[in-house]
Amino acid sequence: METLQLSVSAHGVAHLTMNRPEVFNAFDETMIAELGQAIAQCSANPQVRVVVLAGAGKVFSAGADVQWMKRAAQATQAWNEQDARSFAETLSQLAACSKPTIARVHGLALGGGVGLVAACDVAVASTETRLAVSEARLGILPAVIGPHLINAVGLRQARRLALTASRITAADALAMGLLHEVVAIDALDTAVQRWVDELLLSGPQAQAEIKRLFGQLAPGPLTAEVRELTAQTIARVRVGGEAREGFAAFLDKRAPAWAPSISTSISTK
């Protein structure tokens, strides 16, 4: 791939690194397409257990590439609609990835870069990181990333971030739920590793079922349809092979078959 690096460790950790450091990992049509392809590969690969999304160089992602946005401003509405659909599909693929996803965030996450953070299941950042939903400063709006941002921080916080377009600290992002942990830059890989190790202890099929079920749920009334969906889901999963192995391992006081026998290691350098 032109814009990404993708590797899978022996323990099933996929390292997906945006690799355009010369433009601060700003994305264009090529990166968006390649992100979608890489996420689809990780979802389909039974050897992949966890996906770590990172950025090469000094920052995580500065959002949209300026040259890409210039082309968009000069193109037709039809071109822009198709272009936006591509980004929307990639973000949806990331959010719906059947494997747990971790965003390793450092430096800056701006605009669509914040959308990538919000679409991941877990986000870990270094203390110096600054984030901004910056689209309004350019006279546009965070339309495609909007649903993911609202899911991550709630409507009122998302509206505040989008309207002001101001940069916030990693501590602010942690307080509102956009990030899950903030550590010193030299401890970032260690922190990500802790999350990887935690995720590898759970059943991979159970995690895929959680992603699928929670993707269909939203805050609101517990309707009959919601109750039936949850009942059918757990009934189907409980009779599966992974559930039988999980219960047997618990009763036998041993690790289940899917749990790694030794610690994994990651590197984003």
N, C-alpha and C positions, 0 to 999 in steps of 0.2 A: 504494500500500500504506500501511496505517496505521502500521506499526512499523518499516519499512525504507526505505532509499533505495537505488536501483539505477540505475547509469548505466554505459554502455559507451563507452570512449574510441575514437578513430579507429583505434587500433592493436590493438583487441580486448581491452583490459583492463577487466574488469567490476569495478566498485567496489560492493560490497555492504556497506552500513553499517547496523548496528543503531541505530535512532534513537528510543530512549526514555531520553534522558539524565536526565530527572527522576526515574527509578527506577534509575539506573545500568545501563541496558540489561538489566534483569532481564526474563526472557521468560515469557510466558503462552501460552495456547492460540492466540491470534491471531498472535503473533510466530513460534511454532513452525510454524504452517500457512504463513505467508508466507515463512519461510525455505525451507521445502520447495518452495514454488512458484517462488521466485527461483532456487534451485539448479537445479531442473528446466529453467527457461528458459535458464539459462547453459549447461547441458549440451547442450541441443537447438539452441542458436544457433551456426551455423557461423562467425559473425563473432567469437565470444568465444574468446580464446586462454588467458587466465589470469583467475582470480577472486581478488580481494583482499577478505577479510572483516575488517571493522573495527567499532569502536564509537564512537558520537558522544559528545562530552562528556568527562568526567573519567576514565572507566574503560572497559575493553573490555566486560565483562559480569559482573554480580554474581550470575549464575545464575538460579534460579527466583524469580519474583515472589511476594512474601509473600501477597498476596491470592489468587493462583492456588493456592498450597499450602494456604491456609486452606480454599478451596473443595474441594480434593482430600481433605482430612482429614474433611470433612463429607459427602462423596459416597459412593456405593456402591462396592463392589469392582469391579463391572462397569464403572462410569464410569471408575474409576482405571485399569483394564486398557486400555481404549480410549485414554485420555489418554496413558498410557505408551507404547503402540504408536505413537502419532503422533510423539512425540519420538524414539523409536527409529528410525522410518522417516526422519525428517529428518536425524538424525545419519548414518544409512547412506547417504542421498543425498549428503551432503557428502563422506563418505569415498570414495564410488564415483563422484563427479563426474568426467565424462570429461575435464575441463580441470584443469590443475594449480591447486591452491588455496593461498593464503598467508594466514595469520592475522597481522594487525597488532595486537599486544597492548600495552596500556598501562594503567597504574593498577592495576586488579584484574581477576583472572579467578577466579571462585569457582564451586564446584559444577559445574553444567551448562556454565558458561562454560569451565571446564577441558576438558570434553568436546568443545566446539567447537574448542578449540586442538588437542587430540589428534587430532581427525578430519581436520584440514587436513594437506596434504602438507608444508608448510613453515610454521614459526612464528617470527616475529621480534618481540622485545619490547624495551621501554625498561628501563633499569636500575632504575628505582624500582618496577617492577611486582611485585606479590605475588600468589601463586596458592595456592589451597587446594581440596582435595577435601573440602568442608565438610559433607557430608550427615549424617554420624554425630553431629555436634553438635546436630542437630535430631531425632535419634532415627530417622533413615531411613538409606538406604544408596545409594551411587552405582551402582545396578544397570544402568541404560540406558547410562551413559557407561563402565561398567566394561570392556567389550571393547575400546573405543577407547583407553582409558587403558593397559590391559595391552599392546596392540599398540605403543603409543608408548614406554613406559618399562620394560616387562617386569613379570612377576608380582610379584616381591618388592618392587620400588619402588612399584608400584601399591597393593599391600596395605598398605605402610607409610603411604602418603599417605591412604588411605581410613580406616585404623584410627585414626590420630592426628588427622586432620582439621585439622592445623596448617598455618599459612601458611608458604610457603617463598619465598625470594628468586628473582629471575630468574636469578641465577647458579647457584643450586641446581637450578632447572629446566633450565638449559642443560647442566649436568653430567650429569643423568640422561636427557637426550635429549628432554624434553618441548618444549624450545625449540631452535632451530637457530642463533640469533644474538641477542646482547643488545648494545644500543647506548644512548647517551645519548638522551634524549627528543627533543632537537632534531635528532638524526641519524636518527630512526626512519624517516621517509619516504624518505630517501636510501638507507637500507639495504634497505627493501622494494623500491625501484626497482631496485637491483642484482639482486635475486632475480628480479624481473619480466624484466629484460633478459636474464638467463641463460636463463630458461625460454622466452623467445620465439625463442631460437636453435635450439631443437630442433623436430623435425617434430611437428605437432599430432596427426597420426594415430598416430605412434609413441608419443607421450605417452599417448594414449587406450588404446593397446594395453598399455602398461606398467601403467597403472592397472587395467585389466581382468585382466591375467595375475597381477600381484602380489596382487590381491584374492582370488585363488584359491589362493595359496601360503601356507604357514605353516612355521615352523621345525620340522624333523623329518626323518625318513628320506627319501632320494631314491628314492621308489618308482617302479615301472615306469609307473604312471599319471602321476606328476609328470613323468617324463622324456618321455613321449609328449605330454603337454600342451604342454610347452615346445618340443618339436621341431615339432609341428604349427603352433604359433603363429608361430614364426620363419619357417617355410617359407611360410606364407600371406602374411606381411607382406613378405617379401623380393621377391615377385613383384608387389607393388602399385606404383601410380604414385608414391607418395611416396618409396619406397625407390629407385626408378629415378632420380628427381630428385636425391635425396641423394647417390647414388653419382656421378652425372654432374657435380654441382656440385663434389664433392671432386676429381674427376679434372680438371675444367676450372679448378680453383683460383678458384672464385667462390662467392658466397653462394647458398644454396638459395633457391628461390622464396618459402618461408614466412618467411624471416628479415626483420625490419624494416629498412628502409633508413636510418631515423633513430631516435634514442632516443625512447622513450615517456616520458610524465610522468604522475605520479599525484598526486592530492590527496584527502585524507580529511577536509578541513575543511568 
